[in-house]
């Protein structure tokens, strides 16, 4: 079974700029877009890694990082800034 990765990135990001384009093809990636993402959504995924891809500072990204700091979610997170 491949590792599950949750990628959160801007919806307008072209596929060639997505961090998904450089990940191992065997990973099972679930993509969410910042425009419709809510931090609590992390709890619905069975992700082993969260990759928030922040191209510009947005209210959604800031809210997610504040929520992540305060929550008890124990999923490794690697932010791509």
TORKOL-4160 file (C-alpha; in steps of 0.2 Angstrom, whole numbers, padded with zeros to 4 digits, m for minus):
81
<pt num="1" X="0000" Y="0000" Z="0000"/>
<pt num="2" X="0007" Y="0017" Z="m0005"/>
<pt num="3" X="0009" Y="0031" Z="0007"/>
<pt num="4" X="m0006" Y="0044" Z="0007"/>
<pt num="5" X="m0001" Y="0062" Z="0005"/>
<pt num="6" X="m0013" Y="0077" Z="0006"/>
<pt num="7" X="m0008" Y="0092" Z="m0005"/>
<pt num="8" X="m0016" Y="0109" Z="m0002"/>
<pt num="9" X="m0012" Y="0121" Z="m0015"/>
<pt num="10" X="m0019" Y="0136" Z="m0025"/>
<pt num="11" X="m0033" Y="0130" Z="m0038"/>
<pt num="12" X="m0025" Y="0141" Z="m0051"/>
<pt num="13" X="m0008" Y="0133" Z="m0050"/>
<pt num="14" X="m0004" Y="0125" Z="m0067"/>
<pt num="15" X="0000" Y="0106" Z="m0066"/>
<pt num="16" X="0019" Y="0108" Z="m0070"/>
<pt num="17" X="0020" Y="0120" Z="m0055"/>
<pt num="18" X="0012" Y="0108" Z="m0043"/>
<pt num="19" X="0023" Y="0099" Z="m0030"/>
<pt num="20" X="0014" Y="0084" Z="m0035"/>
<pt num="21" X="0024" Y="0084" Z="m0051"/>
<pt num="22" X="0040" Y="0080" Z="m0042"/>
<pt num="23" X="0033" Y="0067" Z="m0030"/>
<pt num="24" X="0035" Y="0048" Z="m0032"/>
<pt num="25" X="0022" Y="0042" Z="m0044"/>
<pt num="26" X="0018" Y="0027" Z="m0031"/>
<pt num="27" X="0012" Y="0039" Z="m0018"/>
<pt num="28" X="m0007" Y="0041" Z="m0017"/>
<pt num="29" X="m0010" Y="0060" Z="m0017"/>
<pt num="30" X="m0026" Y="0069" Z="m0013"/>
<pt num="31" X="m0027" Y="0087" Z="m0019"/>
<pt num="32" X="m0036" Y="0101" Z="m0011"/>
<pt num="33" X="m0037" Y="0119" Z="m0016"/>
<pt num="34" X="m0034" Y="0133" Z="m0003"/>
<pt num="35" X="m0050" Y="0142" Z="m0010"/>
<pt num="36" X="m0062" Y="0129" Z="m0003"/>
<pt num="37" X="m0051" Y="0121" Z="0010"/>
<pt num="38" X="m0055" Y="0121" Z="0029"/>
<pt num="39" X="m0043" Y="0115" Z="0042"/>
<pt num="40" X="m0055" Y="0103" Z="0049"/>
<pt num="41" X="m0055" Y="0093" Z="0033"/>
<pt num="42" X="m0038" Y="0086" Z="0038"/>
<pt num="43" X="m0047" Y="0075" Z="0050"/>
<pt num="44" X="m0056" Y="0067" Z="0036"/>
<pt num="45" X="m0041" Y="0061" Z="0027"/>
<pt num="46" X="m0030" Y="0046" Z="0031"/>
<pt num="47" X="m0014" Y="0055" Z="0026"/>
<pt num="48" X="0003" Y="0051" Z="0032"/>
<pt num="49" X="0010" Y="0068" Z="0026"/>
<pt num="50" X="0002" Y="0085" Z="0023"/>
<pt num="51" X="0010" Y="0096" Z="0010"/>
<pt num="52" X="0003" Y="0114" Z="0011"/>
<pt num="53" X="0010" Y="0123" Z="m0004"/>
<pt num="54" X="0009" Y="0141" Z="m0001"/>
<pt num="55" X="0012" Y="0152" Z="m0016"/>
<pt num="56" X="0006" Y="0169" Z="m0009"/>
<pt num="57" X="0001" Y="0173" Z="0009"/>
<pt num="58" X="m0018" Y="0170" Z="0010"/>
<pt num="59" X="m0031" Y="0170" Z="0024"/>
<pt num="60" X="m0034" Y="0152" Z="0021"/>
<pt num="61" X="m0016" Y="0147" Z="0023"/>
<pt num="62" X="m0013" Y="0158" Z="0039"/>
<pt num="63" X="m0029" Y="0150" Z="0046"/>
<pt num="64" X="m0023" Y="0133" Z="0043"/>
<pt num="65" X="m0006" Y="0135" Z="0051"/>
<pt num="66" X="m0014" Y="0143" Z="0066"/>
<pt num="67" X="m0026" Y="0129" Z="0067"/>
<pt num="68" X="m0012" Y="0116" Z="0065"/>
<pt num="69" X="m0003" Y="0124" Z="0080"/>
<pt num="70" X="m0018" Y="0123" Z="0091"/>
<pt num="71" X="m0024" Y="0106" Z="0086"/>
<pt num="72" X="m0019" Y="0088" Z="0091"/>
<pt num="73" X="m0017" Y="0082" Z="0073"/>
<pt num="74" X="m0001" Y="0071" Z="0073"/>
<pt num="75" X="0002" Y="0070" Z="0055"/>
<pt num="76" X="0019" Y="0076" Z="0049"/>
<pt num="77" X="0017" Y="0093" Z="0039"/>
<pt num="78" X="0030" Y="0100" Z="0027"/>
<pt num="79" X="0026" Y="0117" Z="0021"/>
<pt num="80" X="0032" Y="0122" Z="0003"/>
<pt num="81" X="0033" Y="0141" Z="0003"/>
